[in-house]
Amino acid sequence: MKLLLDTHVMLWFQVGDQALPKVAEQAIRSEANEAFVSMVSFWEIGLKHSIGKLPLRKPLDVFLSTITEAPFQILPLDIPHIVASSALPLHHRDPFDRMLIGQAKEA
């Protein structure tokens, strides 16, 4: 199964946060699944860190490199993802989440 991780889920996984449900951790670690992290999540982390909403224990570039070294595949942002996210109803207005949904629909 393909898993596109929400930014919070990926962050919880990376730091070993107890907020991550065990079933999610097991799914991410399972060799039967492919865990993806979107470039959108990198952008969200960078933005939230720069405005003080996401303190990190490491410099931003070092923290982001730990994600690329983790057992994730990196999902680029492509035009079909943008088109899919633009077609979503406005139930949810967070642009990062909307883009992740668009990517998941296109995967």
C-alpha positions as CSV (number, residue, x, y, z in Angstrom):
1,M,0.0,0.0,0.0
2,K,1.2,3.5,-0.7
3,L,1.1,5.9,2.2
4,L,1.4,9.7,1.8
5,L,2.2,11.0,5.2
6,D,0.7,14.2,6.6
7,T,3.3,16.6,7.8
8,H,2.4,16.1,11.5
9,V,2.5,12.3,11.1
10,M,5.9,12.5,9.5
11,L,7.2,14.9,12.2
12,W,5.8,12.6,15.0
13,F,7.5,9.6,13.3
14,Q,10.8,11.4,13.0
15,V,11.0,12.5,16.6
16,G,9.4,9.4,18.1
17,D,6.4,11.4,19.5
18,Q,3.9,9.3,21.4
19,A,1.1,11.2,19.6
20,L,1.7,9.0,16.6
21,P,-0.7,6.0,16.9
22,K,1.1,2.6,17.0
23,V,-0.9,1.4,14.0
24,A,0.4,4.3,12.0
25,E,4.0,3.7,13.1
26,Q,3.7,0.0,12.2
27,A,2.2,0.9,8.7
28,I,5.1,3.3,8.1
29,R,7.7,0.8,9.1
30,S,6.1,-2.1,7.2
31,E,8.1,-3.3,4.2
32,A,4.8,-4.1,2.6
33,N,4.0,-0.4,2.3
34,E,5.7,2.5,0.5
35,A,5.8,5.6,2.7
36,F,5.9,8.9,0.9
37,V,6.7,12.4,2.1
38,S,5.7,15.3,-0.1
39,M,7.9,18.2,-1.0
40,V,4.9,20.2,0.2
41,S,5.7,19.0,3.8
42,F,9.3,20.3,3.4
43,W,7.8,23.7,2.4
44,E,5.3,23.6,5.3
45,I,8.1,22.8,7.8
46,G,10.3,25.5,6.5
47,L,7.6,28.1,6.5
48,K,6.3,27.3,10.0
49,H,9.9,27.2,11.3
50,S,10.7,30.6,9.9
51,I,7.7,32.2,11.5
52,G,8.4,30.6,14.9
53,K,5.5,28.1,14.9
54,L,7.7,25.0,14.6
55,P,10.8,25.0,16.8
56,L,13.4,22.5,15.8
57,R,16.3,21.0,17.8
58,K,18.5,21.2,14.7
59,P,19.1,23.8,12.0
60,L,16.4,23.6,9.4
61,D,18.7,22.2,6.6
62,V,20.0,19.5,9.0
63,F,16.5,18.5,10.1
64,L,15.2,18.3,6.5
65,S,18.1,16.1,5.6
66,T,17.1,13.7,8.3
67,I,13.8,13.3,6.5
68,T,15.5,12.4,3.2
69,E,17.6,9.9,5.0
70,A,14.6,8.2,6.6
71,P,12.7,5.3,5.1
72,F,10.6,7.6,3.0
73,Q,10.2,8.2,-0.7
74,I,10.1,11.9,-1.6
75,L,7.1,12.9,-3.7
76,P,7.7,15.9,-5.9
77,L,5.0,18.5,-6.6
78,D,3.8,18.3,-10.2
79,I,1.2,20.1,-12.3
80,P,-1.4,17.3,-12.0
81,H,-1.2,17.6,-8.2
82,I,-1.9,21.3,-8.4
83,V,-4.8,20.8,-10.8
84,A,-6.3,18.1,-8.5
85,S,-6.0,20.3,-5.4
86,S,-7.6,23.2,-7.2
87,A,-10.6,21.1,-8.0
88,L,-11.3,20.2,-4.4
89,P,-14.4,21.6,-2.6
90,L,-13.6,24.2,0.0
91,H,-14.3,22.0,3.0
92,H,-10.8,22.5,4.1
93,R,-8.8,25.7,3.6
94,D,-5.3,24.8,4.7
95,P,-3.3,25.1,1.5
96,F,-0.7,22.5,2.6
97,D,-3.4,19.9,3.4
98,R,-5.2,20.7,0.2
99,M,-2.1,20.0,-1.8
100,L,-1.4,16.7,0.0
101,I,-5.0,15.6,-0.8
102,G,-4.5,16.6,-4.5
103,Q,-1.3,14.5,-4.5
104,A,-3.0,11.6,-2.9
105,K,-5.8,11.7,-5.4
106,E,-3.3,11.6,-8.3
107,A,-1.1,8.9,-6.9
